[in-house]
Amino acid sequence: MDLASLLDLAGAVPPSTAGGLAIAFGLGLLHAVDADHVMALSVFATREHGAVAGARAGLRWSLGHGAVLLVVGLLCVGLGRAMPAAWSAVAERAVGLVMIGLGLTVWLELARRRAHLHFHAHDGLMPHAHWHEHAHAHPEARMSRHQHEHGALFVGALHGLAGSAPLLVVLPIAASAPVVATAYLVLFGLGVAVAMIAVSGLLGHVASRLSAKRAERGLSWLRGLGAGGSVAIGAWLAFVG
């Protein structure tokens, strides 16, 4: 169920009540696990080894998402106007293009770790061949990790502008006071953060277990599938949705 439908169901609850504020938190939990959010975050979280490191990727995404949502939401309340639909449409297409880029980057990285065929001859026997995987560590890998840390923040910010438009449409109408609006936005953002940190922590844990068991092929499949989902959903957002 999308955010707009959830907001319709929640509309009967007075926004200033505890129940209304609890719904804001619940909406954040549900909004976080949208397919485009999870696929984009999987690209970052599966690079990490361990639940804690994976959860940090989710935290960075959530900070970007929450900061943009809070700023734009308070502007909407202050001006008494909803966020223009055109802004959301542009941001959604930008999210799609970024997701395509993320997925292609992962595929390129995996291709660089592809297996190579080597020929050997032992004790004068006929040469034979076997596959050998190379996983080189380069100084640019540290730069890549640094870029990915900022990337999660940036993608979260784009998602905050694109995916939360229904909330920003009704917020100026639903909020009876700026304090209530701020509480709504903060609780919604907290709900998003809790869910995304949990999801990314789980992905980081799975990646860590595969790495510990030297199941590099399984880890590559996990990352490759996540990248494929990111490309597919990104293409839909950019060119269809």
Helices and strands as residue ranges (DSSP letters): H 3-10, H 18-32, H 35-45, H 51-79, H 85-112, E 115-120, E 128-133, H 139-163, H 165-174, H 178-212, H 216-239
